[in-house]
Amino acid sequence: MTSAFDAYRTSYDAVVQDSIAFSGLEHGFFLDAKADLLADVFGRHFGTSRPSLLDVGCGVGLLHRRLAGIVSGMTGTDPSPESVARAESENPGNRYRLQEGGTLPFESRAFDATLAVCVFHHVPLDERSGLLAEMRRVTRPGGLVTIIEHNPWNPLTRLAVSRCPFDHDAVLLGARETRTLLAGHGLREIRSRYFLAFPSRRGWVRNVEARIGRLPLGAQFLACGTV
């Protein structure tokens, strides 16, 4: 997996855009949707305090500029050296570390929040629990562990995944499975929300999505739990 993502260091954006071209939307729209949802989730959990955030499997860091206003500090880690190099060059104010093996390269309780965006579907089934255990380890008590993943029940999501060359190894996991994974590691206040049911920037569409977030309609979902 590492070498596969190394090969897409410079073309990552274009490859993702090709896989979602049928939607008529730019990749930036989907990044904005994630950032907006994270701003809401972090605001509800941390209030006016801005958390320090670790992005696990951060890739080339395309999301990080969009999160700058909602976190106090951004750190990313990824097993792909080429991806980490690009993330560092494009986000000089952030901190990045290469992840080697199954242990995150940080001390315990180092961050207020940890995040993994579309990472777990690349992780072998027998290694997912270990990765989540590491995310919990480096999150402070009272902090938040958050996972964003593709919704396997959405046919357009499956089409996008099938069209993306670096998703050839993807084994999608659903929201219920993700909540079970979080609960198995002792996380509390576990909740999940589907989003991108109706991809649009219109405010009323976002309001509708917020009301139907429990229904498995969205292209992706967010699940989180408190340490």
N, C-alpha and C positions, 0 to 999 in steps of 0.2 A: 504493500500500500504506500509506503514511504516513497519508493522510487517512482511509482505511478504519479503521485502528486508533484514530485520534483520535476517531472517532465512537463507539467502544466503551469510552471511558475509564471511564465510571461503570457500564456494564452488562457489562463483560468477564466477570466471575465468573458472572453469570446465564446469559450466552450459552453459555459453555463447559459449564455444568451442564446446560443443555437438550440439548446435543449428545451428552452421555454418560448421559442420564437412563435409557436402556434398561438400563444396567449395574446399576442399583440402588445405586450408590455415589456418595458426594459427591466433588466435585472435589478437596477437601482430601486425600482418600486417595491420589490420584495424585501430588499434590505431595509428600506424605510419602514415597511410594515413591521418588521421584527424590532427595529429600534423603538418605534412608537409603543409597541406592546410591552417591551422591556421597561420603558420609562413609566408606564402605568403600573406594572407589577412591582418594580422597585419603589415607586412612590408610595404605593399602598403598604409595602412591608417596612421600609426604612423611614417613611415620612419625609421631612425636609433634609435629612442627612443624605449625602451622596456616598454610596458604598465604594470601597475598593473592589475591583473586579478582576478575576482570572478567567480568561477565555481559553478553554481546553480544546485543542484541535483547531486552533485559530486560523489555520491556513495562511493566506496572504494578507489577512487583516482588513478585508474590505468593509466590514461592519464597524470598525473601531472609530473612525471619524464621526460616525453617526451617534456613537455612544458618549462622546467626549463631554457633553453637557449634563449627563445624568450620573456620571461616576466621578469619584475623587482621584482615582488612579487606575490605569489600564495596564494589565499584564497579559501577555499571550504566550502559549506554549504549543508546540506542534512537533511531530516526529520527522517532518520533512525539512531538511536544512535549507533547501532552495526557497521554500515558502516562507520560512522564518526570515531569511535574508531579505526577501521582498517586503515583508511586513515591517521590518526594521527601517528599511530605506524610505518607505512611504509614510511611516508614522514615527518620526524621530523622537517625539515626546513620550512614547510608551516604552515599556520594558518587555523584552522577549527572551525566552529561553528555549533551547532545543530539548525535547522530551526523548529520552532514550530508555527503552524498556518499559515496564509497567508501572513505574513509580514517578509521580509528578515531582519535578525538581524544585520543590519548595518546602519550607518548614510547616509543621502542623499549625493550624489556626492562623494562617498568614493573611487571609482575605475575608472581607465581609460577605462576598458572594462569589460563586463559581458558576460558569456557564459552559454548555456544550451545544453548539448549533449544528445540526445535521452531521453529527459525528458518530453516534452510537450505531447507526445502520451500517457503518463500515467496520465496526468492532466485532470480532468473532463472538458467538453466543457465550462461550465459556469464559470470555474475558470481560464481559460487560459489568458484571458484579464487581470485579476488581477495580475497574476504572471508576465506578461510582463510589466505591469505598475510598479511593484516593481523593476524589472531589470533596467528599465529606470530611476527610482528614484535614485538608488544608483550609476548610471553611470554619470561621469562628462560631462559637455557640451563639445562637440567636440569628445567625446568618442564613443565607438562602442558597440552595443548590437548584439550578434551573437547567432544564433540557428542552431544546426545540428540535422537533423531528417532523419528517414527512408523515402525512396521514395515509396509511395504506388503504383506507376505505374510499379514497377519492380517486376516481379513474384518471383524471387529468394529471394528478400527481404521479401516478404510476406511468403514464405516458412520458412525462418529463424525465423521470428516473431512467426509463428504458432508452431514452435518446441521449443520455449523458454518458460519455465513454468512461469517466472515472467512477461511475456508479455501477459498474458491471458486477461488483462484488456485494452490492447492497442487499441486506436482509432487513426489510422494514419492520419496525416495531410500533405497536399501537399505543394509544394513550393509557389504556387500562394496564398493559404490560409495563409501561414506564412508571405508572403510579405504584404498581406492585414492587418494582425494583427499588423505588425510593423508600417505600415502607419497610422493605426487607433490611434496609440499612439504618433503621431507627429514626428516619426523618419524620417530622410532625407537620401538622397543618398542610397536608398534601392536597394540591388542587391542580386542575388542568383546564385548558381553554383552547378550543379550536379557533383558527383565524384564517383569513384569505378565502372565505366561502364565496364572496363576490368581489374579486379584485378591482378596486376602484379607490380613487383619492377623495371622493365626495364624502363630506362629513356625515350625511344621513346614512350612507352605506356602512360607515364605521359604527354608527350607533346601532344599526340593525345587527351587525356582526357581534357586538358586545352582548346583545340580548339573547342570541342563539349560540353563544360560545360553547355550551355544553353538548350541542348536537354535533355528530361527527361529519360535518359538511365541509369544513375548511380544508384547504390544501395542506396545511400544516397545523401543528398543535404545540402548545407550551405546557410543560408540567414542572412543578416545583415543590419543594418541601423545606421546612425550617430545621436547622441543625439543633 
